[in-house]
Amino acid sequence: MATVSFRDETPTGRPLGEWRPTGRPDRMTVRALIRRRGGEQAAHPIDWERAFLTNGFFLLVGDRQADSLDEEVDLTTTPTLIFIKLVALAGG
């Protein structure tokens, strides 16, 4: 089982938080990763799948952006997953 870090960042790259989930398989879909991420913030419920589909945030898997909930991620070769929340511009 590989060690993977989940990290939240702002669009400018400022880190907001990081954690290392335990008890997970070596491969997971983006959907499962998002559900795992959503479970970390149960105090602030968000429909994370909908937010992903409507570009409320995006997920960097290694050096590229995930583009499908059904995409499978090999966690043995991707040590860091970065969740970047996008913020709407005022007046736009």
MOWORA-V744347 format. One record per backbone hydrogen bond with DSSP energy under -1.0 kcal/mol. NH is the residue of the N-H (numbers start at 1). CO is the residue of the C=O. E is the energy in kcal/mol with one decimal. If there is no record, write none. Layout:
NH | CO | E
NH | CO | E
This chain:
5 | 79 | -2.8
6 | 19 | -3.2
7 | 81 | -2.7
8 | 17 | -2.7
9 | 83 | -2.3
10 | 14 | -2.0
13 | 10 | -2.2
16 | 8 | -3.3
17 | 8 | -1.2
19 | 6 | -2.3
28 | 73 | -1.9
30 | 71 | -2.1
31 | 69 | -2.7
33 | 29 | -2.3
34 | 30 | -2.7
35 | 31 | -2.3
36 | 32 | -2.4
37 | 33 | -2.6
38 | 34 | -3.1
39 | 35 | -1.8
40 | 37 | -1.2
41 | 38 | -1.2
44 | 41 | -1.7
48 | 46 | -1.7
51 | 47 | -2.5
52 | 48 | -2.2
53 | 49 | -2.3
54 | 50 | -1.9
55 | 52 | -1.2
56 | 51 | -3.7
58 | 84 | -2.2
60 | 82 | -3.1
61 | 64 | -3.2
62 | 80 | -1.5
64 | 61 | -1.3
66 | 59 | -2.9
73 | 28 | -3.5
75 | 26 | -2.7
77 | 74 | -1.1
81 | 5 | -2.8
82 | 60 | -2.3
83 | 7 | -3.1
84 | 58 | -3.0
85 | 9 | -1.1
86 | 56 | -2.4
92 | 89 | -1.4
